């Protein structure tokens, strides 16, 4: 990269100006710099030094064609040394660099405070977001836990109803089997008399046949027929459960909505 061309001292206009006075906004050679610092009014001036210094663009007073070196505190404007004598002699003024440094400090302070406040707000939002996510997870777990509890209650009720049906079934089937067995015993007695009757068909002697038939008839008349019992029955009437009824089984869910605060709330007028 090519180096910038060397500038000439603005005082002696003969030697290279390697020194830049920040208060006077002028380039000085080494000799003129020494002389400048020996002068009472400029002994505290500061310099930027080097062969490639690139000072800021100098600003001149258009009225007097002089460099601004002071800042009038009352008029809020930069002024040159002639302006001080002619228009601002009784005014408070400072060196322009001092003013700029002061304003820079105020701007930096204000900017740092603003950034600190904004970063603090972002941190508050991050913290609030994390807490909100934790609350959401807690609520979701609570809802699911309540759902599991309700399911357990439902499963318990289902098993209780099924057990009741099965126990009743076992009892009724035992009763039916007992009645069936009694009827079968009676049927066996009837079959026995049926065999006796069939055997009697081969008796030719009427004196023997008639008593035999009477005996069989007596036995048949003594067999008591049992009535078929009323068959047991079971029904289940389903209950229609609405969504609103299910919702009543759960706790209440409430939300706090996010909203922007007013930047500059207007004061309310007294009635």
C-alpha positions as CSV (number, residue, x, y, z in Angstrom):
1,X,0.0,0.0,0.0
2,X,1.5,3.4,-1.0
3,X,2.4,5.8,1.8
4,X,0.7,9.2,1.9
5,X,2.8,12.1,0.6
6,X,4.8,14.0,3.3
7,X,3.1,17.3,4.3
8,X,5.0,20.5,5.0
9,X,5.2,22.3,8.3
10,X,2.5,25.0,8.4
11,X,4.6,27.4,10.5
12,X,8.0,27.6,8.7
13,X,6.6,26.1,5.4
14,X,10.0,24.5,4.7
15,X,10.4,21.4,6.7
16,X,8.3,18.2,6.8
17,X,5.3,18.5,9.1
18,X,5.6,15.3,11.1
19,X,3.8,16.7,14.2
20,X,0.1,17.5,14.4
21,X,-1.1,19.8,17.2
22,X,-4.5,18.6,18.3
23,X,-5.5,22.0,19.8
24,X,-4.3,24.2,16.9
25,X,-5.2,21.7,14.1
26,X,-1.8,22.5,12.5
27,X,1.2,20.5,11.2
28,X,4.6,21.4,12.8
29,X,8.1,20.3,12.0
30,X,10.3,19.1,14.9
31,X,11.8,22.6,15.5
32,X,8.6,24.5,15.3
33,X,7.0,21.9,17.7
34,X,9.7,22.7,20.3
35,X,9.1,26.4,19.9
36,X,5.3,26.0,20.2
37,X,5.6,24.1,23.4
38,X,7.9,26.8,24.9
39,X,5.2,29.4,24.4
40,X,3.1,30.0,27.5
41,X,-0.3,29.8,25.8
42,X,0.5,26.5,24.1
43,X,2.8,24.8,26.5
44,X,0.1,22.2,27.3
45,X,-0.9,21.4,23.7
46,X,-0.7,17.7,22.6
47,X,0.8,16.4,19.4
48,X,0.3,13.4,17.1
49,X,3.6,12.5,15.6
50,X,4.8,10.4,12.6
51,X,5.5,10.6,8.9
52,X,2.1,9.3,7.9
53,X,-0.2,11.1,10.3
54,X,-3.6,11.8,8.8
55,X,-5.1,14.6,10.9
56,X,-8.9,15.3,10.8
57,X,-10.1,17.8,8.3
58,X,-9.5,21.3,9.8
59,X,-12.5,23.6,10.2
60,X,-12.1,27.3,9.7
61,X,-14.1,30.3,10.7
62,X,-15.5,31.5,7.4
63,X,-15.7,35.1,8.7
64,X,-12.0,35.4,9.7
65,X,-10.5,32.5,7.8
66,X,-9.0,31.1,11.0
67,X,-9.0,27.7,12.5
68,X,-11.5,27.0,15.2
69,X,-9.6,26.6,18.5
70,X,-12.3,27.4,21.1
71,X,-15.9,26.6,21.8
72,X,-18.3,29.2,23.1
73,X,-20.4,27.7,25.9
74,X,-23.1,30.4,25.7
75,X,-23.5,30.4,21.9
76,X,-22.9,26.6,21.5
77,X,-20.6,27.2,18.6
78,X,-16.9,26.8,17.7
79,X,-15.0,30.1,17.4
80,X,-11.6,31.2,16.3
81,X,-9.1,33.4,18.2
82,X,-10.5,36.5,16.5
83,X,-14.1,35.6,17.3
84,X,-13.0,35.5,21.0
85,X,-11.9,39.1,20.9
86,X,-14.7,40.6,18.7
87,X,-17.9,38.7,19.6
88,X,-17.3,36.4,22.5
89,X,-14.9,38.3,24.8
90,X,-17.3,38.2,27.8
91,X,-18.5,34.7,27.1
92,X,-17.4,31.5,28.7
93,X,-15.4,29.4,26.3
94,X,-13.1,26.4,26.4
95,X,-10.6,24.9,24.0
96,X,-12.5,23.0,21.4
97,X,-10.7,19.8,22.1
98,X,-11.7,20.0,25.8
99,X,-15.3,20.5,24.7
100,X,-15.2,17.6,22.3
101,X,-13.6,15.4,24.9
102,X,-16.4,16.4,27.4
103,X,-19.1,15.8,24.9
104,X,-17.5,12.5,23.9
105,X,-17.4,11.5,27.6
106,X,-21.1,12.4,28.1
107,X,-22.1,10.5,24.9
108,X,-20.1,7.5,25.9
109,X,-21.5,7.6,29.4
110,X,-25.1,7.9,28.1
111,X,-24.4,5.2,25.5
112,X,-22.9,2.9,28.1
113,X,-25.8,3.5,30.5
114,X,-28.3,2.9,27.7
115,X,-26.6,-0.3,26.6
116,X,-26.4,-1.5,30.2
117,X,-30.1,-0.9,30.7
118,X,-31.0,-2.6,27.4
119,X,-28.7,-5.6,28.2
120,X,-30.3,-5.7,31.7
121,X,-33.7,-5.8,30.1
122,X,-32.6,-8.6,27.7
123,X,-31.2,-10.5,30.7
124,X,-34.6,-10.0,32.5
125,X,-36.4,-11.4,29.5
126,X,-34.1,-14.3,29.2
127,X,-34.5,-15.1,32.9
128,X,-38.3,-14.7,32.6
129,X,-38.4,-16.9,29.5
130,X,-36.4,-19.6,31.3
131,X,-38.7,-19.4,34.3
132,X,-41.8,-19.4,32.0
133,X,-40.5,-22.6,30.2
134,X,-39.9,-24.2,33.6
135,X,-43.5,-23.3,34.6
136,X,-44.8,-24.7,31.4
137,X,-43.0,-28.0,31.9
138,X,-44.3,-28.1,35.5
139,X,-47.9,-27.5,34.3
140,X,-47.6,-30.1,31.5
141,X,-46.3,-32.7,34.0
142,X,-49.1,-31.8,36.5
143,X,-51.7,-32.2,33.7
144,X,-50.3,-35.5,32.6
145,X,-50.0,-36.7,36.2
146,X,-53.7,-35.9,36.8
147,X,-54.6,-37.6,33.6
148,X,-52.7,-40.8,34.7
149,X,-54.5,-40.6,38.1
150,X,-57.9,-40.4,36.4
151,X,-57.0,-43.3,34.1
152,X,-56.0,-45.3,37.1
153,X,-59.4,-44.6,38.7
154,X,-61.2,-45.5,35.5
155,X,-59.2,-48.7,35.1
156,X,-59.9,-49.6,38.7
157,X,-63.7,-49.0,38.2
158,X,-63.6,-51.0,35.0
159,X,-61.9,-54.0,36.7
160,X,-64.4,-53.7,39.6
161,X,-67.4,-53.8,37.2
162,X,-65.9,-56.7,35.2
163,X,-65.2,-58.6,38.5
164,X,-68.8,-58.1,39.6
165,X,-70.1,-59.4,36.3
166,X,-67.8,-62.5,36.4
167,X,-68.6,-63.3,40.0
168,X,-72.3,-63.2,39.2
169,X,-71.8,-65.3,36.1
170,X,-70.0,-68.0,38.1
171,X,-72.7,-68.1,40.8
172,X,-75.6,-68.2,38.2
173,X,-73.8,-70.9,36.1
174,X,-73.3,-73.0,39.3
175,X,-77.0,-72.7,40.1
176,X,-78.0,-73.7,36.5
177,X,-75.6,-76.6,36.5
178,X,-77.1,-77.8,39.8
179,X,-80.6,-77.7,38.5
180,X,-79.5,-79.4,35.3
181,X,-77.9,-82.2,37.3
182,X,-81.1,-82.7,39.2
183,X,-83.1,-82.9,36.0
184,X,-80.6,-85.4,34.5
185,X,-81.0,-87.6,37.7
186,X,-84.8,-87.5,37.2
187,X,-84.3,-88.3,33.5
188,X,-82.2,-91.3,34.4
189,X,-85.0,-92.5,36.6
190,X,-87.5,-92.1,33.7
191,X,-85.1,-94.0,31.4
192,X,-84.9,-96.8,33.9
193,X,-88.7,-97.2,33.9
194,X,-88.7,-96.9,30.1
195,X,-86.4,-100.0,30.1
196,X,-88.7,-101.8,32.5
197,X,-91.6,-101.0,30.2
198,X,-89.7,-102.3,27.1
199,X,-88.8,-105.5,29.0
200,X,-92.4,-106.0,30.0
201,X,-93.5,-106.2,26.3
202,X,-92.1,-109.8,26.3
203,X,-94.3,-111.0,29.2
204,X,-97.2,-113.0,27.8
205,X,-98.7,-114.0,31.1
206,X,-101.3,-111.3,31.8
207,X,-101.3,-112.1,35.5
208,X,-97.7,-111.0,35.6
209,X,-97.9,-108.2,33.0
210,X,-100.6,-106.2,34.6
211,X,-99.0,-105.9,38.0
212,X,-95.7,-105.0,36.3
213,X,-97.3,-102.3,34.2
214,X,-99.0,-100.9,37.3
215,X,-95.7,-100.8,39.1
216,X,-94.0,-99.0,36.2
217,X,-96.9,-96.5,36.1
218,X,-96.6,-95.8,39.8
219,X,-92.9,-95.2,39.5
220,X,-93.5,-92.9,36.6
221,X,-96.1,-90.9,38.5
222,X,-93.8,-90.5,41.4
223,X,-91.1,-88.8,39.2
224,X,-91.5,-85.1,39.7
225,X,-90.6,-82.9,36.8
226,X,-88.6,-79.7,37.7
227,X,-89.4,-76.5,36.0
228,X,-86.8,-74.8,33.9
229,X,-85.6,-71.9,35.9
230,X,-85.8,-68.3,34.8
231,X,-82.6,-67.7,32.9
232,X,-80.2,-65.1,34.4
233,X,-79.5,-62.0,32.4
234,X,-77.1,-59.1,32.4
235,X,-77.2,-55.8,30.7
236,X,-75.0,-52.7,30.8
237,X,-76.4,-49.2,30.2
238,X,-73.6,-47.1,28.9
239,X,-73.5,-43.5,30.2
240,X,-72.8,-40.8,27.7
241,X,-70.0,-38.6,29.0
242,X,-69.7,-35.1,27.5
243,X,-66.4,-33.2,27.0
244,X,-67.6,-30.6,29.5
245,X,-68.0,-33.3,32.1
246,X,-64.5,-34.6,31.5
247,X,-63.1,-31.0,31.8
248,X,-64.7,-30.7,35.2
249,X,-62.5,-33.6,36.4
250,X,-59.4,-31.6,35.8
251,X,-58.0,-28.5,37.5
252,X,-58.3,-25.0,36.1
253,X,-55.8,-23.7,33.6
254,X,-55.0,-20.0,33.6
255,X,-52.7,-17.9,31.4
256,X,-50.8,-14.7,31.9
257,X,-50.5,-13.0,28.5
258,X,-47.4,-11.1,27.3
259,X,-47.9,-7.4,26.6
260,X,-45.8,-4.4,25.9
261,X,-45.7,-1.7,28.4
262,X,-46.4,1.9,27.3
263,X,-43.2,3.8,26.8
264,X,-44.6,7.1,27.9
265,X,-48.0,6.6,29.6
266,X,-50.1,9.7,29.5
267,X,-51.1,11.1,32.9
268,X,-54.8,10.8,33.6
269,X,-56.7,14.0,33.9
270,X,-58.5,14.7,37.2
271,X,-62.3,14.5,36.8
